Amino acid sequence: MELERYQTSISRDHKVYSFVSVGNKGKYIKKVIFSETDQVGLYNLSLGDYNTKTKEIDYYSISANGDRDKILATVVACIFSFFKYNPKAWVYTYGSTPARTRLYRMGISNHLDATIEDFEIFGELEHGWERFKRNTNYRSFIIKLKDEDN
């Protein structure tokens, strides 16, 4: 099933995605950024609200715009697009707060059956990493494209 999502604009290097969240509190420019870490091939995924006045991204703002599922579906579409141009990359992400990390976990859990067709998803526990399982409280997540052999 295809989830409703926002149209995005994409940077030339396919590492910055922008879209406008439209909801009950107005319009918010959102940015999804893939930043390469010090580990080759590992990128950090960040999502935040872009402030047009300061030209900065706020990773802690709570817009409560009533479009959470549409935003999460848009982020997944950004991940698909990023992997199209970076098929060997690994994407690391976590929420800027424990509540956001929980929200991401719930989003992955709700759509796990569909996402594991294309992605391998791992969750970080205190003792290390494991394949993502529902009802498990993870600190962060790593996503990669499934190998064609799997």
N, CA, C and O of each residue as an XYZ file, in Angstrom:
600
protein
N       0.835     -1.191      0.000
C       0.000      0.000      0.000
C       0.875      1.247      0.000
O       1.802      1.349      0.804
N       0.603      2.167     -0.862
C       1.346      3.408     -0.985
C       0.789      4.425      0.016
O      -0.408      4.716      0.008
N       1.656      4.963      0.875
C       1.236      5.962      1.855
C       1.350      7.356      1.259
O       2.236      7.625      0.448
N       0.450      8.234      1.666
C       0.489      9.616      1.209
C       1.745     10.284      1.751
O       2.096     10.120      2.920
N       2.417     11.037      0.887
C       3.630     11.730      1.308
C       3.729     13.069      0.589
O       3.007     13.339     -0.372
N       4.650     13.903      1.086
C       4.853     15.217      0.488
C       5.816     15.136     -0.696
O       6.683     14.264     -0.760
N       5.638     16.063     -1.622
C       6.589     16.202     -2.719
C       7.845     16.850     -2.146
O       7.762     17.772     -1.335
N       9.006     16.363     -2.573
C      10.266     16.884     -2.049
C      11.081     17.546     -3.142
O      10.959     17.217     -4.322
N      11.913     18.485     -2.723
C      12.961     18.996     -3.609
C      14.268     18.382     -3.107
O      14.447     18.177     -1.907
N      15.164     18.095     -4.023
C      16.359     17.316     -3.715
C      17.602     18.079     -4.171
O      17.621     18.649     -5.262
N      18.627     18.087     -3.339
C      19.896     18.709     -3.719
C      20.565     17.881     -4.813
O      20.235     16.710     -5.001
N      21.492     18.484     -5.524
C      22.170     17.800     -6.631
C      22.910     16.544     -6.176
O      23.003     15.569     -6.922
N      23.429     16.570     -4.961
C      24.184     15.403     -4.476
C      23.288     14.367     -3.793
O      23.781     13.364     -3.277
N      21.987     14.605     -3.788
C      20.987     13.694     -3.216
C      21.206     13.445     -1.726
O      20.966     12.347     -1.224
N      21.666     14.481     -1.029
C      21.909     14.352      0.411
C      21.043     15.293      1.244
O      21.008     15.174      2.469
N      20.350     16.221      0.600
C      19.460     17.145      1.308
C      18.112     17.157      0.589
O      18.030     17.417     -0.611
N      17.066     16.870      1.349
C      15.705     16.816      0.834
C      14.875     17.825      1.609
O      14.998     17.923      2.830
N      14.037     18.571      0.916
C      13.187     19.578      1.554
C      11.743     19.346      1.148
O      11.450     18.950      0.020
N      10.850     19.599      2.090
C       9.425     19.532      1.794
C       8.684     20.425      2.766
O       9.238     20.848      3.781
N       7.429     20.713      2.455
C       6.611     21.580      3.303
C       5.519     20.740      3.951
O       4.691     20.124      3.279
N       5.547     20.737      5.281
C       4.499     20.094      6.065
C       3.325     21.068      6.137
O       3.485     22.224      6.528
N       2.148     20.585      5.756
C       0.948     21.415      5.788
C      -0.060     20.732      6.704
O      -0.467     19.596      6.466
N      -0.453     21.444      7.752
C      -1.369     20.827      8.696
C      -2.158     21.841      9.483
O      -2.306     22.995      9.081
N      -2.665     21.386     10.620
C      -3.563     22.214     11.422
C      -2.879     23.399     12.098
O      -3.572     24.275     12.617
N      -1.553     23.461     12.111
C      -0.835     24.591     12.720
C      -0.133     25.450     11.675
O       0.598     26.379     12.016
N      -0.358     25.135     10.403
C       0.243     25.949      9.350
C       1.192     25.162      8.473
O       1.035     23.957      8.272
N       2.193     25.882      7.948
C       3.173     25.289      7.051
C       4.556     25.360      7.690
O       4.950     26.383      8.252
N       5.284     24.244      7.590
C       6.640     24.157      8.116
C       7.545     23.540      7.063
O       7.226     22.497      6.492
N       8.667     24.184      6.809
C       9.648     23.601      5.906
C      10.448     22.568      6.687
O      11.019     22.871      7.735
N      10.481     21.361      6.172
C      11.226     20.266      6.800
C      12.425     19.931      5.924
O      12.361     20.018      4.698
N      13.517     19.548      6.575
C      14.723     19.121      5.855
C      15.109     17.742      6.343
O      15.110     17.468      7.543
N      15.439     16.873      5.393
C      16.003     15.564      5.672
C      17.423     15.619      5.127
O      17.633     15.857      3.938
N      18.400     15.396      6.009
C      19.799     15.532      5.615
C      20.537     14.231      5.872
O      20.418     13.634      6.942
N      21.306     13.796      4.870
C      22.169     12.632      4.987
C      23.602     13.147      5.051
O      24.132     13.640      4.056
N      24.230     13.032      6.222
C      25.593     13.529      6.429
C      26.541     12.354      6.596
O      26.308     11.467      7.417
N      27.608     12.352      5.815
C      28.580     11.264      5.942
C      29.303     11.397      7.278
O      29.687     12.494      7.685
N      29.481     10.273      7.948
C      30.180     10.245      9.230
C      31.664      9.989      8.978
O      32.108      9.949      7.831
N      32.421      9.816     10.050
C      33.843      9.517      9.889
C      34.086      8.071      9.455
O      35.222      7.690      9.170
N      33.030      7.273      9.405
C      33.132      5.906      8.896
C      32.666      5.908      7.435
O      31.528      6.276      7.140
N      33.532      5.504      6.548
C      33.230      5.521      5.121
C      31.966      4.713      4.836
O      31.837      3.564      5.258
N      31.041      5.335      4.115
C      29.812      4.657      3.723
C      28.695      4.709      4.743
O      27.601      4.207      4.487
N      28.954      5.313      5.906
C      27.925      5.441      6.945
C      27.457      6.890      7.001
O      28.254      7.810      7.182
N      26.149      7.073      6.842
C      25.558      8.406      6.834
C      24.583      8.550      7.994
O      23.876      7.608      8.354
N      24.559      9.736      8.567
C      23.595     10.062      9.608
C      22.398     10.737      8.955
O      22.559     11.674      8.173
N      21.202     10.266      9.273
C      19.979     10.875      8.768
C      19.445     11.809      9.845
O      19.260     11.403     10.992
N      19.198     13.064      9.472
C      18.625     14.054     10.389
C      17.367     14.635      9.772
O      17.286     14.820      8.557
N      16.389     14.922     10.615
C      15.135     15.546     10.189
C      14.875     16.724     11.108
O      14.945     16.590     12.329
N      14.576     17.873     10.529
C      14.284     19.035     11.354
C      13.487     20.082     10.602
O      13.256     19.978      9.397
N      13.071     21.099     11.356
C      12.338     22.233     10.793
C      13.340     23.312     10.386
O      14.218     23.687     11.164
N      13.195     23.800      9.164
C      14.084     24.833      8.643
C      13.500     26.204      8.946
O      12.342     26.482      8.633
N      14.318     27.060      9.562
C      13.917     28.422      9.881
C      14.417     29.340      8.771
O      15.625     29.514      8.608
N      13.508     29.921      8.013
C      13.904     30.748      6.873
C      14.587     32.049      7.307
O      15.349     32.631      6.534
N      14.325     32.508      8.527
C      14.949     33.747      8.998
C      16.395     33.516      9.427
O      17.282     34.287      9.062
N      16.632     32.468     10.192
C      17.983     32.210     10.708
C      18.800     31.317      9.776
O      20.020     31.216      9.911
N      18.110     30.662      8.818
C      18.739     29.706      7.895
C      19.321     28.500      8.640
O      20.276     27.873      8.180
N      18.736     28.191      9.784
C      19.184     27.058     10.587
C      18.081     26.007     10.681
O      16.907     26.289     10.443
N      18.488     24.796     11.032
C      17.548     23.697     11.198
C      17.396     23.407     12.680
O      18.382     23.257     13.401
N      16.158     23.330     13.122
C      15.849     23.019     14.515
C      15.439     21.555     14.597
O      14.387     21.156     14.097
N      16.295     20.766     15.240
C      16.037     19.332     15.356
C      15.180     18.985     16.574
O      14.823     17.823     16.771
N      14.853     19.983     17.385
C      14.089     19.735     18.610
C      12.681     20.311     18.575
O      11.892     20.066     19.489
N      12.354     21.068     17.538
C      11.033     21.697     17.481
C       9.935     20.637     17.388
O      10.125     19.550     16.842
N       8.802     20.995     17.935
C       7.626     20.129     17.882
C       6.533     20.923     17.182
O       5.915     21.807     17.774
N       6.304     20.599     15.922
C       5.306     21.364     15.172
C       3.893     20.874     15.439
O       2.945     21.647     15.300
N       3.721     19.599     15.823
C       2.384     19.042     16.122
C       1.370     19.484     15.079
O       0.306     20.008     15.406
N       1.718     19.262     13.821
C       0.933     19.756     12.702
C      -0.142     18.777     12.239
O      -0.876     19.056     11.290
N      -0.232     17.624     12.915
C      -1.272     16.655     12.587
C      -0.991     15.814     11.356
O      -1.894     15.163     10.831
N       0.262     15.819     10.887
C       0.602     15.076      9.665
C       1.787     14.131      9.879
O       2.568     13.891      8.958
N       1.915     13.604     11.077
C       3.046     12.760     11.450
C       3.271     11.612     10.471
O       4.399     11.391     10.030
N       2.221     10.885     10.129
C       2.376      9.728      9.248
C       2.808     10.145      7.844
O       3.585      9.445      7.195
N       2.314     11.261      7.388
C       2.697     11.755      6.064
C       4.170     12.185      6.076
O       4.885     11.970      5.097
N       4.623     12.786      7.171
C       6.031     13.173      7.301
C       6.909     11.925      7.319
O       7.914     11.872      6.610
N       6.544     10.918      8.120
C       7.339      9.692      8.181
C       7.382      8.990      6.823
O       8.426      8.468      6.433
N       6.266      8.972      6.105
C       6.246      8.368      4.766
C       7.153      9.150      3.815
O       7.798      8.562      2.947
N       7.202     10.453      3.975
C       8.075     11.284      3.144
C       9.534     10.989      3.453
O      10.357     10.913      2.540
N       9.864     10.822      4.729
C      11.240     10.490      5.104
C      11.639      9.140      4.494
O      12.757      8.990      4.002
N      10.744      8.174      4.524
C      11.038      6.863      3.911
C      11.286      7.037      2.414
O      12.193      6.412      1.865
N      10.499      7.870      1.754
C      10.708      8.130      0.325
C      12.079      8.765      0.095
O      12.746      8.462     -0.895
N      12.496      9.637      0.999
C      13.835     10.253      0.912
C      14.921      9.193      1.059
O      15.934      9.240      0.361
N      14.716      8.241      1.960
C      15.682      7.158      2.150
C      15.795      6.337      0.865
O      16.900      6.021      0.425
N      14.655      5.992      0.266
C      14.673      5.261     -1.009
C      15.468      6.034     -2.063
O      16.303      5.461     -2.764
N      15.206      7.321     -2.168
C      15.900      8.149     -3.156
C      17.393      8.200     -2.861
O      18.206      8.060     -3.775
N      17.764      8.397     -1.613
C      19.174      8.441     -1.233
C      19.871      7.139     -1.618
O      20.969      7.164     -2.174
N      19.241      6.004     -1.326
C      19.842      4.709     -1.641
C      19.950      4.476     -3.152
O      20.829      3.743     -3.605
N      19.069      5.090     -3.920
C      19.160      4.948     -5.377
C      20.513      5.459     -5.870
O      21.088      4.901     -6.805
N      21.018      6.517     -5.241
C      22.287      7.120     -5.647
C      23.459      6.666     -4.775
O      24.618      6.922     -5.103
N      23.157      5.996     -3.669
C      24.183      5.514     -2.740
C      23.822      4.093     -2.297
O      23.577      3.866     -1.112
N      23.785      3.142     -3.221
C      23.256      1.810     -2.909
C      24.064      1.016     -1.885
O      23.535      0.087     -1.274
N      25.309      1.359     -1.692
C      26.152      0.624     -0.729
C      26.196      1.302      0.641
O      26.846      0.803      1.560
N      25.518      2.421      0.777
C      25.555      3.186      2.033
C      24.778      2.487      3.146
O      23.904      1.654      2.903
N      25.123      2.849      4.346
C      24.376      2.485      5.551
C      23.880      3.805      6.139
O      24.617      4.792      6.152
N      22.640      3.831      6.624
C      22.063      5.053      7.183
C      21.769      4.828      8.654
O      21.059      3.897      9.033
N      22.338      5.711      9.479
C      22.190      5.662     10.934
C      21.246      6.784     11.343
O      21.352      7.903     10.841
N      20.326      6.487     12.253
C      19.437      7.546     12.727
C      18.921      7.254     14.131
O      18.885      6.106     14.573
N      18.530      8.302     14.806
C      17.887      8.228     16.115
C      17.127      9.533     16.297
O      17.374     10.510     15.590
N      16.225      9.544     17.226
C      15.461     10.761     17.473
C      16.254     11.748     18.307
O      17.127     11.351     19.078
N      15.958     13.028     18.161
C      16.639     14.063     18.939
C      16.226     14.020     20.411
O      16.853     14.649     21.263
N      15.160     13.267     20.692
C      14.719     13.043     22.069
C      14.297     11.571     22.177
O      14.023     10.939     21.157
N      14.242     11.023     23.382
C      13.759      9.642     23.521
C      12.352      9.447     22.944
O      12.052      8.389     22.392
N      11.501     10.452     23.069
C      10.139     10.342     22.525
C      10.169     10.224     21.000
O       9.377      9.485     20.416
N      11.076     10.947     20.363
C      11.176     10.855     18.898
C      11.761      9.512     18.479
O      11.324      8.929     17.486
N      12.734      9.022     19.215
C      13.279      7.704     18.898
C      12.169      6.670     18.999
O      12.080      5.773     18.160
N      11.319      6.784     20.020
C      10.177      5.879     20.176
C       9.217      6.021     18.999
O       8.705      5.021     18.497
N       8.970      7.242     18.557
C       8.105      7.486     17.398
C       8.669      6.801     16.155
O       7.919      6.180     15.401
N       9.974      6.904     15.933
C      10.599      6.248     14.784
C      10.452      4.731     14.895
O      10.161      4.051     13.911
N      10.657      4.214     16.106
C      10.506      2.769     16.323
C       9.077      2.333     15.991
O       8.873      1.309     15.338
N       8.099      3.105     16.439
C       6.702      2.771     16.163
C       6.420      2.825     14.664
O       5.713      1.970     14.131
N       6.975      3.831     13.985
C       6.783      3.940     12.544
C       7.376      2.756     11.806
O       6.754      2.213     10.893
N       8.586      2.349     12.201
C       9.215      1.182     11.583
C       8.374     -0.056     11.876
O       8.121     -0.863     10.982
N       7.943     -0.206     13.124
C       7.153     -1.379     13.511
C       5.854     -1.469     12.728
O       5.470     -2.550     12.281
N       5.174     -0.338     12.560
C       3.887     -0.329     11.858
C       4.002     -0.734     10.393
O       3.050     -1.243      9.801
N       5.180     -0.501      9.815
C       5.353     -0.779      8.391
C       6.493     -1.758      8.146
O       7.071     -1.792      7.059
N       6.810     -2.551      9.160
C       7.949     -3.461      9.066
C       7.799     -4.467      7.941
O       8.750     -4.708      7.198
N       6.626     -5.054      7.806
C       6.440     -6.080      6.774
C       6.731     -5.532      5.380
O       7.293     -6.238      4.542
N       6.356     -4.289      5.127
C       6.608     -3.685      3.815
C       8.062     -3.245      3.670
O       8.649     -3.396      2.598
N       8.650     -2.701      4.740
C      10.008     -2.168      4.624
C      11.067     -3.257      4.520
O      12.095     -3.049      3.875
N      10.840     -4.410      5.137
C      11.881     -5.443      5.077
C      11.973     -6.101      3.704
O      12.881     -6.893      3.453
N      11.044     -5.778      2.823
C      11.173     -6.245      1.440
C      12.366     -5.576      0.772
O      13.014     -6.178     -0.085
N      12.666     -4.331      1.157
C      13.719     -3.554      0.510
C      14.918     -3.252      1.419
O      16.039     -3.086      0.937
N      14.680     -3.183      2.719
C      15.722     -2.755      3.649
C      16.063     -3.826      4.674
O      15.236     -4.668      5.025
N      17.302     -3.769      5.144
C      17.683     -4.483      6.357
C      17.744     -3.417      7.434
O      18.390     -2.385      7.254
N      17.079     -3.660      8.551
C      16.983     -2.664      9.617
C      17.498     -3.288     10.902
O      17.122     -4.402     11.265
N      18.372     -2.546     11.586
C      18.961     -2.998     12.835
C      18.667     -1.975     13.916
O      18.586     -0.777     13.643
N      18.508     -2.448     15.138
C      18.290     -1.575     16.275
C      19.433     -1.724     17.260
O      19.983     -2.811     17.436
N      19.782     -0.618     17.900
C      20.870     -0.628     18.878
C      20.315     -0.758     20.294
O      19.478      0.031     20.732
N      20.801     -1.763     20.982
C      20.508     -1.970     22.391
C      21.753     -1.629     23.202
O      22.801     -1.324     22.632
N      21.647     -1.677     24.506
C      22.787     -1.365     25.364
C      23.994     -2.247     25.056
O      25.132     -1.780     25.111
N      23.755     -3.516     24.733
C      24.847     -4.467     24.502
C      25.285     -4.563     23.041
O      26.245     -5.276     22.750
N      24.629     -3.882     22.126
C      25.024     -3.936     20.720
C      23.837     -3.896     19.780
O      22.751     -3.452     20.150
N      24.055     -4.366     18.551
C      23.063     -4.289     17.488
C      22.393     -5.626     17.254
O      22.987     -6.685     17.455
N      21.126     -5.554     16.821
C      20.401     -6.757     16.420
C      19.445     -6.373     15.298
O      19.137     -5.198     15.104
N      18.978     -7.385     14.558
C      17.937     -7.115     13.560
C      16.734     -6.527     14.272
O      16.387     -6.944     15.377
N      16.110     -5.569     13.640
C      14.968     -4.884     14.239
C      13.857     -5.878     14.559
O      13.495     -6.720     13.738
N      13.329     -5.757     15.772
C      12.172     -6.544     16.204
C      11.150     -5.591     16.801
O      11.507     -4.613     17.457
N       9.903     -5.878     16.572
C       8.841     -5.076     17.180
C       8.914     -5.184     18.700
O       9.458     -6.144     19.244
N       8.360     -4.187     19.369
C       8.246     -4.156     20.831
C       9.593     -4.229     21.533
O       9.701     -4.808     22.614
N      10.614     -3.648     20.928
C      11.932     -3.586     21.539
C      12.345     -2.119     21.588
O      12.205     -1.396     20.601
N      12.846     -1.688     22.721
C      13.200     -0.295     22.935
C      14.633     -0.041     22.480
O      15.575     -0.324     23.219
N      14.804      0.486     21.275
C      16.129      0.719     20.714
C      16.594      2.150     20.957
O      15.788      3.070     21.091
N      17.914      2.314     21.012
C      18.533      3.641     21.145
C      18.634      4.350     19.794
O      18.484      5.568     19.700
N      18.892      3.558     18.753
C      19.084      4.108     17.414
C      18.872      2.996     16.404
O      18.620      1.845     16.761
N      18.982      3.367     15.126
C      18.687      2.424     14.054
C      19.718      2.558     12.942
O      20.258      3.639     12.708
N      19.982      1.454     12.263
C      20.789      1.469     11.046
C      19.986      0.765      9.967
O      19.384     -0.286     10.189
N      19.997      1.379      8.791
C      19.236      0.862      7.656
C      20.180      0.714      6.470
O      21.021      1.578      6.225
N      20.038     -0.370      5.748
C      20.766     -0.531      4.489
C      19.847     -1.213      3.501
O      18.881     -1.880      3.874
N      20.166     -1.033      2.237
C      19.420     -1.730      1.211
C      19.701     -3.217      1.314
O      20.821     -3.632      1.611
N      18.682     -4.004      1.066
C      18.891     -5.449      1.038
C      19.773     -5.793     -0.137
O      19.635     -5.222     -1.219
N      20.674     -6.723      0.076
C      21.476     -7.216     -1.030
C      20.565     -7.930     -1.997
O      19.565     -8.518     -1.585
N      20.885     -7.893     -3.258
C      20.038     -8.563     -4.257
C      19.999    -10.064     -4.034
O      19.076    -10.730     -4.503
N      20.986    -10.613     -3.322
C      21.028    -12.044     -3.051
C      20.016    -12.469     -1.996
O      19.637    -13.639     -1.941
N      19.566    -11.524     -1.149
C      18.657    -11.852     -0.032
C      17.229    -11.931     -0.495
O      16.333    -12.195      0.308
